[in-house]
Amino acid sequence: MDAGRLRDFEALSLFEIKDELIRLAAGTSAKAASTFLNAGRGNPNWLSTTPREAFFLLGQFAIGESRRVLDLPEGLGGLPARKGIARRIEDWLERQAEQPAAGFLLEAIHFAVDRFQFDPDEFVHELADAACGDHYPIPPRILRHNEAISRDYLRCALGGGAWPAGRLDLFAVEGATAGICYLLRTLRTNRLLLPGDRVALGTPILTPYLDLPRLEDAGLETVEVQAAAADGFQYGDAELAKLLDPRVKAFVLVNPGNPTGVAIDPPTMAKIVRLVRTRRPDLLVITDDVYGSFVPEFRSLLAELPGNTIGLYSYSKYFGCTGWRLGLVALHQDHLVDRRIAALPEPVRLEVERRYASLAVDPGTLRFIDRLVADSRGVALNHTAGLSGPQQVMMMLFGLSELMDLGRAYQAVCIDLLHRRFQALMGGLGIHPQPDRFYDAYYGLIDLEAWLTRHVGPKVAAYVRDNVHPLDIVFKLAESHGIVLLNGGGFHAPDWSARVSFANLDDEVYAEIGRAMRAVARGYLQTYRAVQAARPGPADPPD
């Protein structure tokens, strides 16, 4: 595709470009009777089976409980009863011993009762009742037993073996995508982020994080804190210094990164923590840690700076459950946002409190996380807020499965799967990288300019940079090879880079993707040589 046509795509969203690439790649594959490979998607091609088996088994028990209470013609049942339900599920599961998940479900119930000191009937009733989906979630923010389990799961997934003192309060939401949308709205309605305020974005970053602050209803200015490839995609000192600007009200990042796949390493983490504690104690940090589960002993900024950080987490990638829409917003009980609300000028504070006047006699006592829940349903429908009961049951079972897996066997299998695919693609590119314990291998950012510089020479790389449109790489892969990758520039990554997902295709195709990228590079090399040969006078000496 010529450069003029490619320039037409520059203003489009990354995901709109993706749709065009899919159309081209699918057409190429059909013509050549070859395989269409969409490595631009982040949806994993695996799923966690045992917790799901337990969910569906629990559903059978819950329906039996319904019919035990009331069983009328045409399928009209009652609501599960609390008294004695723990004993009944134990007896029932013993009769279901041949079912694959019966042992797990019984063990999970005993584990949760012992670990969290749950009342057995209260806990099992919450499981059965919520699995039926017969009530609005109460409390709307998160079910009581789910909060205890999910809080401990976050400690396991994001705490790196340690967690700060004090309580972490959670709001169960429809994935981290819902979480960030709710969060930006409530920060705005509580006058904590106003139009014209500056927000620092840790780039490269997932495209919606680039777009959301700039939308008209947010009206925020953005400052990029760039994690450069030369620094191993860690934030350098000069970039972190941008956070010292008092006009920057919040720092938003994805950790480990998307598209880089790299987690913040301990030296960089220490610099951020020191900067916030000593120079910017007023800085709000928003961290999306969805990929942290793929890094052993991962530690989030939520664990390091609990009083400044709002955490977003999604179960979607690790457990292969994007369709379940399971996520959490996490705030420490002693948090900066509540202090900032209390310190608003009185006329502003009173105006904000009027928004929540229908929820409390003294709306000024409502904490930020409760305002977040209310705003998710436009305040007026606060009583219907919250993630559905069946979703929260699935969340509990996923969390319990990980807490019970003391050897982290499931995590090891996921990590091995991703790194095996990463190594296959690197082999196809002729690269043999050293292991990096801060790399999650969920995504890979392949910088073709850097590859050309190293493997072909800087003159060829300079020719490509000066004469080839950055989108040409992904369009050539789609048109000539039936392969869809996302252009790195759409994430504010290096322009001549492409993001590969190692999550959604079979192992054996990744070497093929690597070879296709080398073929694109060979095409650029051949064009460079042809141009050199056509020039009058002696050709440039080879690199």
C-alpha positions in Angstrom: 0.0 0.0 0.0 1.4 3.4 -1.0 2.5 6.0 1.7 -0.3 8.4 0.7 -3.0 5.8 1.4 -1.2 4.8 4.7 -1.3 8.4 5.8 -5.1 8.3 5.6 -5.0 5.8 8.5 -2.9 8.0 10.8 -5.8 9.7 12.5 -7.7 6.5 13.1 -7.9 4.6 16.4 -5.5 1.6 16.6 -8.6 -0.7 16.7 -10.0 0.8 13.6 -6.7 0.2 11.8 -6.9 -3.4 13.2 -10.2 -4.0 11.5 -8.7 -3.0 8.1 -5.7 -5.3 8.7 -8.1 -8.2 9.5 -10.0 -7.5 6.3 -6.7 -7.5 4.3 -5.3 -10.6 6.0 -8.4 -12.6 5.7 -8.6 -11.8 2.0 -5.0 -12.7 1.5 -5.4 -16.0 3.3 -8.5 -16.9 1.3 -6.7 -16.2 -2.0 -3.7 -18.2 -1.0 -5.6 -20.9 0.8 -3.2 -20.1 3.8 -3.9 -19.7 7.4 -5.2 -16.4 8.7 -3.2 -15.5 11.9 -4.6 -12.7 14.1 -1.9 -12.1 16.7 -3.3 -8.6 17.4 -5.8 -9.9 19.9 -5.2 -10.2 23.6 -7.9 -12.7 24.3 -6.1 -15.9 25.6 -6.8 -19.2 24.0 -6.8 -21.1 27.3 -9.1 -21.1 30.3 -9.0 -22.3 33.9 -11.2 -25.4 34.0 -11.5 -26.5 37.6 -13.1 -23.4 39.0 -15.6 -23.4 36.1 -16.4 -27.0 36.7 -17.0 -26.1 40.3 -19.3 -23.2 39.3 -21.5 -25.4 37.2 -21.6 -28.1 39.8 -22.6 -25.4 42.4 -25.3 -24.3 40.1 -26.8 -27.8 40.2 -26.8 -27.8 43.9 -28.3 -24.3 44.1 -31.2 -25.3 41.8 -31.8 -28.4 44.0 -32.0 -26.1 47.0 -34.5 -23.9 45.2 -36.7 -26.9 44.5 -36.3 -28.1 48.1 -37.9 -24.9 49.3 -40.6 -24.6 46.6 -41.3 -26.8 43.6 -44.4 -25.8 41.7 -45.5 -26.9 38.2 -43.9 -25.3 35.1 -40.5 -24.9 36.8 -41.3 -22.4 39.6 -38.9 -22.7 42.5 -38.1 -20.9 45.7 -35.0 -19.2 47.1 -32.2 -21.2 48.7 -32.6 -21.3 52.5 -29.7 -20.5 54.8 -30.2 -22.7 57.8 -28.3 -26.0 57.5 -27.1 -25.4 53.9 -23.5 -26.1 54.7 -24.3 -29.5 55.9 -26.5 -30.1 52.9 -23.9 -29.2 50.4 -21.4 -31.5 52.1 -23.8 -34.4 51.9 -24.7 -33.6 48.3 -21.1 -33.3 47.2 -20.3 -36.7 48.7 -23.0 -38.2 46.4 -21.4 -36.4 43.5 -17.9 -37.8 44.1 -17.6 -38.9 40.5 -17.9 -35.3 39.2 -14.5 -33.8 38.4 -14.9 -30.7 40.6 -16.7 -32.2 43.6 -13.6 -32.6 45.6 -12.3 -29.1 44.7 -15.6 -27.4 45.6 -15.8 -29.2 49.0 -12.1 -28.4 49.7 -12.6 -24.7 48.6 -15.6 -24.3 51.0 -13.6 -25.8 53.9 -10.5 -23.7 53.0 -12.5 -20.5 52.9 -14.3 -21.2 56.2 -11.0 -22.0 58.0 -8.9 -19.2 56.5 -11.4 -16.4 56.8 -13.4 -17.7 59.8 -16.6 -17.6 57.8 -19.9 -18.9 59.3 -20.4 -22.1 57.1 -24.1 -21.5 56.5 -23.6 -17.8 55.7 -20.9 -18.5 53.2 -22.5 -21.4 51.4 -25.8 -19.6 51.3 -24.0 -16.6 49.7 -22.5 -19.0 47.1 -25.8 -20.7 46.3 -28.0 -17.6 46.4 -25.6 -15.6 44.2 -25.1 -18.4 41.8 -28.9 -18.3 41.2 -28.7 -14.6 40.5 -32.0 -14.1 42.4 -31.1 -10.8 44.2 -29.3 -7.6 43.5 -25.8 -7.9 45.0 -25.9 -6.8 48.7 -23.8 -4.9 49.5 -23.7 -3.3 46.1 -20.0 -2.7 46.3 -19.0 -6.3 46.6 -20.5 -9.4 48.4 -19.1 -9.7 51.9 -17.5 -13.1 51.5 -16.2 -12.2 48.1 -14.4 -9.2 49.4 -12.5 -11.2 52.0 -11.5 -13.8 49.4 -10.7 -11.3 46.7 -8.7 -9.1 49.1 -6.5 -12.1 49.9 -6.2 -13.1 46.3 -4.9 -9.6 45.4 -2.3 -9.9 48.1 -1.3 -13.2 46.5 -1.3 -11.9 42.9 0.0 -8.3 43.4 1.8 -8.2 46.8 5.0 -10.0 46.0 4.8 -11.9 49.2 3.9 -8.9 51.5 1.0 -6.5 51.9 0.7 -3.2 53.8 -1.1 -3.0 57.0 -4.7 -1.8 57.1 -7.8 -2.8 55.1 -8.0 -2.8 51.3 -11.6 -2.0 50.2 -12.8 -3.4 46.9 -15.5 -2.6 44.3 -16.3 -5.6 42.0 -16.8 -4.3 38.4 -17.2 -5.5 34.9 -13.5 -5.9 34.1 -10.8 -3.3 34.5 -12.3 -1.4 31.5 -15.4 -0.6 33.5 -13.2 0.2 36.4 -11.2 3.0 34.7 -14.4 4.5 33.2 -16.1 4.6 36.6 -13.0 5.9 38.2 -12.5 8.8 35.8 -16.1 9.8 36.2 -16.0 9.9 40.0 -12.7 11.7 40.1 -14.4 14.3 37.9 -17.7 14.6 39.8 -15.8 15.0 43.0 -13.6 17.8 41.5 -10.4 15.8 41.9 -9.7 15.9 38.2 -11.0 19.0 36.4 -10.9 19.9 32.8 -7.4 21.4 32.0 -5.7 19.3 34.8 -2.7 17.3 33.7 -2.5 13.6 33.9 0.8 11.7 33.4 0.5 8.5 31.3 3.2 5.9 31.5 3.8 5.1 27.8 3.8 3.0 25.8 0.3 2.2 27.0 -2.9 0.6 25.8 -4.7 3.0 23.4 -7.9 3.7 25.4 -5.7 5.1 28.2 -4.4 7.6 25.7 -7.8 8.5 24.5 -10.0 8.5 27.6 -8.5 11.6 29.3 -8.7 13.6 26.1 -12.4 13.1 25.5 -14.5 16.2 25.7 -16.3 15.2 28.9 -12.9 14.7 30.6 -10.9 17.5 29.0 -7.6 16.5 30.7 -4.2 17.4 29.4 -1.8 14.5 29.2 1.9 14.3 29.8 3.8 11.2 28.7 6.3 9.5 31.0 8.1 7.4 28.4 9.6 4.0 29.2 12.2 3.8 26.4 13.3 0.6 24.7 16.9 1.7 25.4 16.2 1.6 29.1 14.6 -1.9 28.9 11.2 -0.2 29.0 11.8 1.1 32.5 11.1 4.7 33.4 14.3 6.8 33.4 15.1 9.6 35.8 14.4 12.4 33.3 11.0 10.9 32.6 10.1 10.4 36.2 11.1 14.0 36.9 7.9 15.0 34.9 5.9 13.8 37.9 7.4 16.6 40.0 5.3 19.2 38.2 2.5 20.1 40.7 0.1 20.6 37.8 0.3 16.8 37.2 -2.6 15.5 39.4 -2.4 11.8 38.6 0.0 9.2 37.2 -1.8 6.4 35.2 0.2 3.3 34.1 -0.2 -0.3 33.1 2.2 -2.6 35.0 3.4 -4.9 33.5 3.1 -2.8 30.4 0.9 -3.2 27.4 2.3 -3.5 24.7 5.8 -3.9 26.2 5.1 -6.8 28.6 7.7 -5.4 31.0 7.0 -5.0 34.8 8.6 -2.2 36.8 11.8 -3.5 38.2 12.8 -2.9 41.9 15.3 0.0 41.3 12.6 1.9 39.2 9.9 1.0 41.7 12.1 2.4 44.5 12.6 5.7 42.6 8.8 6.1 42.1 8.1 5.3 45.7 10.8 7.8 47.0 9.5 10.5 44.6 5.9 10.2 45.8 6.8 9.9 49.5 9.3 12.8 49.6 8.3 15.2 46.8 4.7 14.4 45.6 2.7 13.0 48.5 -0.3 14.7 46.8 0.1 12.6 43.6 -2.6 10.1 42.8 -1.4 6.9 41.2 -3.7 4.7 39.1 -2.2 1.3 38.2 -3.8 -1.4 36.0 -2.1 -4.6 37.0 -4.0 -7.2 34.9 -0.8 -8.8 33.6 1.0 -9.0 37.0 -0.2 -12.6 37.4 2.3 -13.6 34.7 5.3 -12.4 36.5 6.5 -14.5 39.5 6.6 -12.5 42.8 5.1 -9.5 41.0 4.7 -6.4 43.3 2.3 -3.6 42.5 2.5 0.1 43.3 -0.7 -0.7 45.2 1.4 -2.6 47.7 4.2 0.0 47.8 2.1 3.2 48.0 -1.3 2.1 49.3 -2.3 5.5 50.5 -1.8 7.1 47.0 -2.7 4.3 44.7 -5.9 3.1 43.2 -5.5 -0.4 41.8 -7.3 -1.9 38.8 -7.3 -5.6 38.3 -9.0 -8.0 35.9 -9.3 -11.8 36.0 -9.8 -11.9 32.3 -6.3 -12.8 31.0 -5.0 -15.1 33.7 -8.1 -17.3 34.0 -9.1 -17.0 30.4 -12.4 -15.3 31.2 -12.8 -12.1 29.2 -16.4 -13.0 28.6 -17.2 -13.2 32.3 -16.2 -9.5 32.8 -14.6 -9.8 36.2 -12.6 -6.9 37.7 -11.8 -5.1 40.9 -11.1 -1.5 41.9 -9.0 -1.4 45.0 -8.4 1.4 47.5 -6.8 1.4 50.9 -9.0 2.5 53.8 -6.7 5.5 54.5 -6.4 7.1 51.1 -5.4 10.4 49.6 -8.6 10.8 47.6 -10.7 11.0 50.8 -8.4 13.5 52.3 -8.5 15.6 49.1 -12.3 15.6 49.1 -12.3 16.7 52.7 -9.9 19.6 51.9 -12.0 21.0 49.0 -13.1 24.6 49.5 -16.3 24.6 51.4 -18.6 25.8 48.6 -17.2 23.2 46.2 -17.4 20.4 48.9 -21.0 21.2 49.7 -21.9 21.3 46.0 -20.4 17.8 45.6 -22.1 16.5 48.7 -25.5 17.5 47.2 -25.0 15.0 44.5 -25.0 12.2 47.1 -27.7 13.7 49.4 -30.1 10.9 48.7 -27.7 8.3 50.0 -26.9 9.5 53.5 -28.1 11.9 56.2 -24.6 13.3 56.2 -23.3 12.8 52.6 -19.9 14.3 53.6 -19.2 11.0 55.5 -19.4 9.0 52.3 -16.0 7.7 51.3 -14.7 7.9 47.8 -15.2 4.2 47.1 -18.9 4.4 48.0 -19.3 7.4 45.8 -17.6 5.4 43.0 -20.3 2.7 43.4 -23.1 5.2 43.4 -21.8 7.0 40.3 -21.6 3.7 38.5 -25.4 3.8 38.5 -25.9 7.6 38.2 -26.4 7.8 42.0 -30.2 7.6 41.7 -30.0 3.8 41.0 -27.3 3.1 43.6 -29.5 0.3 45.1 -29.1 -1.6 41.9 -25.4 -1.2 41.6 -22.8 -3.9 41.7 -21.5 -6.9 39.8 -24.1 -9.7 39.3 -24.2 -12.6 41.8 -23.1 -15.3 39.4 -20.1 -13.2 38.3 -19.0 -12.7 41.9 -19.3 -16.5 42.6 -17.0 -17.1 39.6 -14.6 -14.5 41.0 -14.6 -16.3 44.4 -13.9 -19.6 42.8 -11.1 -18.3 40.7 -9.6 -16.6 43.7 -9.9 -19.7 45.9 -8.3 -21.9 43.3 -5.2 -19.7 43.3 -5.0 -19.3 47.1 -5.3 -23.1 47.5 -2.5 -23.7 44.9 0.4 -23.2 47.3 3.0 -24.2 44.7 1.6 -21.8 42.1 1.4 -24.7 39.6 -1.3 -23.0 37.5 0.8 -19.9 37.2 3.9 -21.9 36.2 2.0 -23.6 33.4 0.7 -20.2 32.1 4.1 -18.6 32.2 5.7 -21.6 30.5 3.1 -21.5 27.7 3.7 -17.8 27.0 7.5 -17.9 27.1 7.5 -21.0 24.8 5.6 -19.0 22.2 7.8 -16.0 22.7 11.0 -18.1 22.2 9.4 -19.6 19.0 8.8 -16.1 17.5 12.3 -14.9 18.5 13.8 -18.0 16.9 11.9 -17.2 13.7 13.5 -13.7 13.8 16.9 -15.3 14.4 17.1 -13.8 17.9 18.0 -15.7 21.1 17.2 -13.4 24.0 18.3 -14.0 27.6 15.5 -14.7 30.1 14.1 -11.6 31.8 12.2 -12.2 35.1 10.3 -8.9 34.7 8.9 -9.8 31.3 5.4 -11.3 31.3 5.6 -12.6 27.6 1.9 -11.9 27.2 2.7 -9.4 24.5 5.9 -8.6 22.7 6.9 -5.4 21.0 9.0 -6.1 18.0 11.0 -3.0 16.9 11.9 -3.6 13.2 14.1 -0.5 13.0 16.2 -1.8 15.9 16.2 -5.3 14.4 17.4 -3.9 11.0 20.1 -1.8 12.8 21.5 -4.8 14.6 21.1 -7.5 11.9 21.4 -5.7 8.6 23.1 -2.4 9.5 22.3 1.2 10.5 22.2 2.5 6.9 19.4 0.2 5.9 17.5 1.1 9.1 18.0 4.8 8.4 16.7 4.3 4.8 13.6 2.6 6.2 13.0 5.3 8.7 13.4 8.0 6.1 11.4 6.3 3.3 8.9 3.8 4.7 5.7 4.8 6.4 5.6 3.2 9.9 2.2 1.5 9.1 3.8 -0.2 6.1 5.1 -3.1 8.4 1.7 -4.2 9.6 0.0 -3.7 6.3 2.6 -5.7 4.5 2.3 -8.5 7.0 -1.5 -8.5 6.5 -1.4 -8.2 2.7 1.4 -10.6 1.9 1.3 -13.1 4.8 -2.2 -13.1 6.2 -0.9 -12.0 9.6 -2.4 -9.3 11.8 -0.2 -7.4 14.3 -1.0 -4.0 15.9 1.3 -1.1 15.0 3.4 0.0 17.9 2.9 3.7 17.2 -0.7 3.3 18.2 0.5 2.7 21.8 3.0 5.5 21.6 5.7 2.9 21.3 8.5 3.1 18.6 7.0 3.9 15.3 8.5 1.0 13.3 7.4 -1.5 15.9 4.5 -4.0 16.1 2.8 -5.7 19.0 2.5 -9.4 19.0 0.1 -11.2 21.3 1.5 -14.5 22.6 -1.8 -15.4 24.2 -4.2 -16.2 21.5 -2.6 -18.5 18.9 -1.2 -22.0 18.9 2.4 -22.5 19.8 3.6 -23.6 16.3 2.5 -20.5 14.4 4.8 -18.0 16.3 7.9 -19.2 14.5 6.0 -18.5 11.2 5.2 -15.0 12.4 8.9 -14.4 13.1 9.8 -15.6 9.7 7.2 -13.4 8.1 8.7 -10.4 9.8 12.1 -11.3 8.5 10.6 -11.5 5.0 9.3 -8.0 5.3 12.7 -6.9 6.5 14.3 -8.6 3.5 12.0 -6.7 1.2 13.2 -3.4 2.7 16.8 -4.6 2.3 16.2 -5.4 -1.4 14.6 -2.1 -2.0 17.5 -0.3 -0.4 20.0 -2.2 -2.5 18.1 -1.5 -5.7 18.0 2.2 -4.8 21.8 2.1 -4.1 22.5 0.3 -7.4 20.5 2.9 -9.4 22.4 5.9 -7.9 25.1 7.5 -10.1 28.6 7.1 -8.7 29.9 4.5 -6.3 27.4 2.8 -4.0 27.6 3.3 -0.3 29.9 0.8 1.3 28.1 -2.0 3.2 27.5 -1.7 6.9 
